[in-house]
Amino acid sequence: MIQRDVLVVGAGPAGLAASIEAGKAGAAVLLVDLNMQPGGQLFKQIHKFFGSSAHRSGTRGYDIGEQLLREALEAAVEIWMQSTVIGIFPGNKIGIERGMDGKEKELVTVLARKIVIATGASENAIRFKGWTIPGVMGAGAAQTMINVNHVRPGKRVVMLGSGNVGLIVSYQLLQAGCDVAALVEAAPGIGGYAVHAAKIRRAGVPIYTGYTIVEAKKGKDGCVCGCIIAKADDKYDPIPGTEEAIECDAITLAAGLKPVMDLPKLAGCTLTYSSAFGGYIPIHNDRMETSQKGIFTAGDAAGVEEANTALEEGKLAGISAAEELNLISKKKADILRKEIWERLVSLRSGPFGERRLKEKESVLKEYAKRAGIPAAEDQEVEKCH
Amino acid sequence: MNKVYDAVVIGAGAIGTSAAYHLCEKGLKTALLEKGDIAGGSSSHCDAVALICDKLPGIDTKMGQASIDYYMELAKRFDYDFEFDPKGCLYVCETEPEFEAASKYCELQNNDGYALRMVNNEELCQMEPHIAKDLTGALYTPPSGSIAVSPYKVCFAFVEEAKKMGLEVYTYCDIKKINLNGKTNGVESVETNYGTIRTKRIVNCAGAWAPFIGELTGLKIPIEPRKGTNLVSEQTERLCHNKILEYGYMMSKFDSIHFKRKVSPLAEELNVAFNLEYTKANNLLVGGNRLFRSYDIRSEIETMKAIAERALRFYPELADIKCIRTYSGVRPFVIDHLPIVSDVDSIPGYYIAAGHEGDGICFSPITGRFMSQIIAGEETDFDISKLDFARFAS
């Protein structure tokens, strides 16, 4: 069994930011991630970041990733890639399977004084006839294929879902040389930003709002060879008699993300359901500490948002963990947290952001109520906004 | 709500659901109260077999055999499929001394008429081609004394079949108080979050939680939670055809029987003994151990490692099979390793069927039948005075 001050699970923007802050403060930080490269989703984000007053708007995701990796290196963060956390056990013991299939693998137990869970989110699936046929995949998976692995998921793709992910990935599929046969959206209007939708429209992608996918068709090779779409009623159910066939060899689903809750559940964190944040999330305070003392969360695992908010939340978690380890004074930590919260409030503005800002406030309130912190601190939570 | 029942059963695990079923069969208007969901406690955190060969000779084995025979009958009679699967069992012996001890046990059971037999190394390797080649032999129990069922489905089967006879089920039911008659001290009513339920008979089938129900009427029920852990493998081809256990398992179960095993300090400390079975979906269940950890059923990484290590000694090929999850549950432990299936002298109308430790699934059908016979004032199928609660009176 090895010991570390802080164990961070997930090397995306939140986990990297938490590791950097705790590492800079002098903590012995171990950052683990099951992927081959750190950076989470950043390295597939070839587009420039957008947003109103976001401090990194105009920067491309992979550039942010490179910068974070440099900072992590400077902060002496120990990074284990291809390492899967299999559980958080009584006594803050973490089981890590280190190494990939087919190679040398070992099960390492780490005793960590503080834990940061930054496991991100997973894609939601949509079930229709044939949804398990090879060629049906998440839009995020398709994005990884084209932008990270440089493999096209198909020649002719049908995208379901017109949120920002659906719109951006459709455009990136076009850039990668795929034909986007249709963008299908069950709601009456486009879900994401108009600026992204306009790009798709200009490129000539047929947009079917008020439609849904009824069935994926299986070809002779056992893979997708087309799909049937139909008009959707107000419950998003297909209306019989309105079916249309579209030829395609890949169907990508952009149906939103949900926080990955396996580890918080195993650790016994109290969860709450939040539709604005994509599903169940651990209740947490303004320091990103969950109902389990010494276990922090950040990023999409604490509510699905975007890379910038994940970065800021990661910093909060890293600073607060370092503070609990007496590596940062309370005074300094308070100042840093105040600055971060100011940035978070500005990031959570605009039509999409305000809903998340309100929701985050209610999560903090729920923490104050359910995790039973003293009333005086409860008021401080309120002041942070 | 002010409901009246002939009998109220507390606890909807393998024992309580069976008791409820059998009470309905006797024509009693019965309610089943459960603090969580059906099969939400030990009956969904266990393994899936019913054996006679893990029982001590005598009443333990007799009840086991009667229950297995009864399972066979229920599998035919019930509309609800509880995945009854007659599969044999091999108690494998690592060393000569273990083999000798197993042979003695086998002889005792043979004398009582049970068809167990010893198999040597050669026959063992034929029966189980994937097993380690260096084992001395095994104690074999044919399917007549060794079966598997789905423990969840057993509970649901009893509930669904009993509903046809009028059973009423209250899940997520908090029992706040049990009222006794001021004069007779007999059972009068149960106060719950559903309101007061009037009844003259309650059956405490709360397993490891039976002491908490006992406390409500000042009864001290000597049951302790004892934790057991299983690993679950990915789906795989059938590595084993029988239920496989190491004979040392007897040791972890009955402290009175001692064999010196060649195990690592970790396996020794964590009281680990190998057992293996396949499920209907072809995942393997790999066990197991017994530890006192109060009601904490969180998995422990040291236990997981020790179980895996012990399993590899008997099935080296498991090294190439993934463990997809683990689970632990508490077994209701009683010091003399016999359940309590009994009335309670001090409280007329109060009955207990609990404390089966790792035998709840095995003993489920027969325990329910016994309980209904006791409550109906009939003679039980055979003498179960050893299971009387009064044995703890001193």
Chai-1 contact restraints between the chains, C-beta under 6 A:
chainA,res_idxA,chainB,res_idxB,connection_type,confidence,min_distance_angstrom,max_distance_angstrom,comment,restraint_id
A,F89,B,E300,contact,1.0,0.0,6.0,A-B,restraint_1
A,F89,B,I301,contact,1.0,0.0,6.0,A-B,restraint_2
A,P90,B,R298,contact,1.0,0.0,6.0,A-B,restraint_3
A,K93,B,I301,contact,1.0,0.0,6.0,A-B,restraint_4
A,G95,B,I301,contact,1.0,0.0,6.0,A-B,restraint_5
A,T109,B,I301,contact,1.0,0.0,6.0,A-B,restraint_6
